[in-house]
Amino acid sequence: MKVTIKPGATTTERALVAKAERIACRVKSLPAGSPTLAGLNRQYQLVVDALGRDPIS
C-alpha cells in the first residue's frame, strides 16, 4: 500500500489522507464478508470524494 500526499498539501488534506490510511489498514485486517466492511467502504469513499482523488495505490 503506497500513500501519496501532494506537495504543499493543506493540514486538512493531510488529515484526510491519514484517515484514509487508517481505514485501509482496518479493511486489510478484517476477514472477507465482515459486516463492518460496508461501513468502512462508505467512510473511505467519503474521504476520496473530499480529497478529489484516491490517496492510496
FIVEX-532483 format. One record per residue (C-alpha): x, y, z; residue in one letter. Coordinates in steps of 0.25 Angstrom, whole numbers, plus 5000, padded with zeros to 4 digits. Layout:
FIVEX-532483
XYZA;...
end
This chain:
FIVEX-532483
500050005000M;500650134996K;500150265001V;500350394994T;500250534999I;500350644989K;501450754991P;500850874998G;499650795004A;498850865014T;498650815028T;497250775024T;497750695013E;498850625021R;497750595032A;496850535021L;498050455015V;498350405029A;496950365031K;496950285018A;498150215022E;497550175036R;496250125029I;497050045019A;497849975030C;496549935037R;496049885024V;497249795022K;497149735036S;495649695034L;495249565029P;494449555016A;493049565017G;493149645030S;491849735033P;492849855037T;493349855022L;492149925017A;492250045027G;493750055025L;493650055010N;492650175011R;493550245020Q;494750225010Y;493850274999Q;493450405006L;494950435009V;495250404994V;494150504990D;494650604999A;496050594994L;495650584980G;496650464978R;496950334984D;498250354992P;498550204993I;499050124982S;
end
